[in-house]
Amino acid sequence: MNAKTNAVMQLFSILAFLTFPLMLYTALFTVDAVASAFPQPEEFWIGFGVVLLITIVTIYIFKRKGLLQDWGI
């Protein structure tokens, strides 16, 4: 049971690291001060690209360390 618990905790940790950048980015838009940070509509897509890049880099690092093997990713 201990090995199964460790595998589940590892999966939850990976999911947390993959979803954190997107949650942080969307949470920033709930604050009124962000309107001054992204005054142009094009800057939204730049920020979205940054979040996507962070997610892709995180997946690459996890794959390289072999943390995603158990789930076929």
Secondary structure as UniProt FT lines:
FT   HELIX           2..28
FT   TURN            29..30
FT   TURN            32..33
FT   HELIX           34..37
FT   HELIX           41..64
FT   TURN            65..68
FT   HELIX           69..71
//
